[in-house]
Amino acid sequence: MKYFYVYILASKRNGTLYAGSTDDLGKRVWEHKEKIIKGFTSKYGVDRLVWFEAHETRQDAYARERQIKEWKRVWKLELIEKANPDWNDLYETINH
């Protein structure tokens, strides 16, 4: 089964956050880390995968991304802390 992912990147613990969605989490995070796509994440050094979740459809992942992007910052921090209290970079834990 193919999954679609919603993810949050951070510049550091409690730093700048970015939420996105993709169908290839490993490739997309690598693109952020290598600053291949110019924009917000490359400008502010946001390349640390601190949270993600899988969805069965692209539409569900996109809807969740839109929801998270509208959240207050404190809610995003709580989401990250609940799943990843040490703010580890999860990039090395995913199959990429």
C-alpha positions as a LaTeX table, in Angstrom:
\begin{tabular}{lrrr}
\hline
Residue & $x$ (\AA) & $y$ (\AA) & $z$ (\AA) \\
\hline
Met1 & 0.00 & 0.00 & 0.00 \\
Lys2 & 1.23 & 3.48 & $-0.84$ \\
Tyr3 & 1.04 & 6.08 & 1.91 \\
Phe4 & 0.90 & 9.83 & 1.88 \\
Tyr5 & 2.58 & 11.76 & 4.66 \\
Val6 & 2.06 & 14.92 & 6.63 \\
Tyr7 & 5.21 & 16.14 & 8.31 \\
Ile8 & 6.60 & 18.92 & 10.45 \\
Leu9 & 10.16 & 20.17 & 10.12 \\
Ala10 & 11.93 & 22.38 & 12.64 \\
Ser11 & 15.11 & 24.46 & 12.57 \\
Lys12 & 15.87 & 23.34 & 16.15 \\
Arg13 & 13.99 & 22.52 & 19.34 \\
Asn14 & 11.20 & 25.11 & 19.69 \\
Gly15 & 12.54 & 26.81 & 16.56 \\
Thr16 & 10.96 & 27.74 & 13.25 \\
Leu17 & 8.38 & 25.18 & 12.06 \\
Tyr18 & 7.18 & 24.08 & 8.65 \\
Ala19 & 4.33 & 21.67 & 7.84 \\
Gly20 & 4.02 & 19.87 & 4.52 \\
Ser21 & 2.68 & 16.77 & 2.83 \\
Thr22 & 4.19 & 14.34 & 0.33 \\
Asp23 & 3.95 & 10.85 & $-1.11$ \\
Asp24 & 7.71 & 10.23 & $-0.67$ \\
Leu25 & 8.76 & 11.34 & 2.81 \\
Gly26 & 12.41 & 10.33 & 2.53 \\
Lys27 & 12.95 & 12.13 & $-0.76$ \\
Arg28 & 11.08 & 15.23 & 0.34 \\
Val29 & 12.98 & 15.62 & 3.62 \\
Trp30 & 16.25 & 15.04 & 1.75 \\
Glu31 & 15.27 & 17.86 & $-0.62$ \\
His32 & 14.73 & 20.14 & 2.39 \\
Lys33 & 18.06 & 19.09 & 3.93 \\
Glu34 & 19.94 & 19.69 & 0.66 \\
Lys35 & 18.07 & 22.97 & 0.05 \\
Ile36 & 17.14 & 21.79 & $-3.44$ \\
Ile37 & 13.88 & 23.72 & $-3.49$ \\
Lys38 & 14.39 & 27.38 & $-2.73$ \\
Gly39 & 11.88 & 28.92 & $-0.36$ \\
Phe40 & 10.93 & 29.14 & 3.29 \\
Thr41 & 12.73 & 26.04 & 4.56 \\
Ser42 & 16.00 & 26.75 & 2.78 \\
Lys43 & 15.92 & 30.42 & 3.78 \\
Tyr44 & 15.37 & 29.69 & 7.49 \\
Gly45 & 17.31 & 26.41 & 7.82 \\
Val46 & 14.24 & 24.31 & 8.58 \\
Asp47 & 15.30 & 20.74 & 7.77 \\
Arg48 & 14.87 & 18.62 & 10.88 \\
Leu49 & 12.05 & 16.05 & 10.63 \\
Val50 & 10.44 & 16.18 & 14.08 \\
Trp51 & 6.98 & 14.72 & 13.41 \\
Phe52 & 5.07 & 12.86 & 10.69 \\
Glu53 & 2.01 & 10.71 & 10.18 \\
Ala54 & 0.85 & 8.47 & 7.34 \\
His55 & $-2.47$ & 8.64 & 5.50 \\
Glu56 & $-4.05$ & 6.31 & 2.99 \\
Thr57 & $-5.05$ & 9.01 & 0.52 \\
Arg58 & $-3.43$ & 12.15 & $-0.84$ \\
Gln59 & $-6.61$ & 14.06 & $-0.02$ \\
Asp60 & $-6.51$ & 13.01 & 3.64 \\
Ala61 & $-2.85$ & 14.00 & 3.96 \\
Tyr62 & $-3.46$ & 17.35 & 2.31 \\
Ala63 & $-6.50$ & 18.05 & 4.49 \\
Arg64 & $-4.47$ & 17.25 & 7.62 \\
Glu65 & $-1.63$ & 19.48 & 6.42 \\
Arg66 & $-4.06$ & 22.38 & 5.90 \\
Gln67 & $-5.53$ & 21.76 & 9.37 \\
Ile68 & $-2.12$ & 21.79 & 11.06 \\
Lys69 & $-1.02$ & 24.91 & 9.18 \\
Glu70 & $-4.00$ & 26.75 & 10.67 \\
Trp71 & $-3.24$ & 25.62 & 14.22 \\
Lys72 & $-1.76$ & 27.87 & 16.86 \\
Arg73 & 1.96 & 27.36 & 17.34 \\
Val74 & 1.45 & 25.94 & 20.84 \\
Trp75 & $-0.75$ & 23.16 & 19.43 \\
Lys76 & 1.97 & 22.20 & 16.93 \\
Leu77 & 4.56 & 22.15 & 19.71 \\
Glu78 & 2.30 & 19.89 & 21.79 \\
Leu79 & 1.85 & 17.53 & 18.81 \\
Ile80 & 5.62 & 17.28 & 18.37 \\
Glu81 & 6.36 & 16.93 & 22.10 \\
Lys82 & 3.79 & 14.15 & 22.50 \\
Ala83 & 5.38 & 11.98 & 19.78 \\
Asn84 & 9.00 & 13.17 & 19.94 \\
Pro85 & 9.75 & 14.78 & 23.33 \\
Asp86 & 13.49 & 15.03 & 22.61 \\
Trp87 & 12.94 & 16.66 & 19.20 \\
Asn88 & 15.14 & 14.04 & 17.54 \\
Asp89 & 15.63 & 14.29 & 13.79 \\
Leu90 & 13.49 & 11.37 & 12.59 \\
Tyr91 & 14.98 & 11.39 & 9.09 \\
Glu92 & 17.34 & 8.50 & 9.86 \\
Thr93 & 14.48 & 6.40 & 11.28 \\
Ile94 & 12.44 & 6.36 & 8.07 \\
Asn95 & 13.03 & 4.08 & 5.10 \\
His96 & 14.41 & 6.34 & 2.42 \\
\hline
\end{tabular}
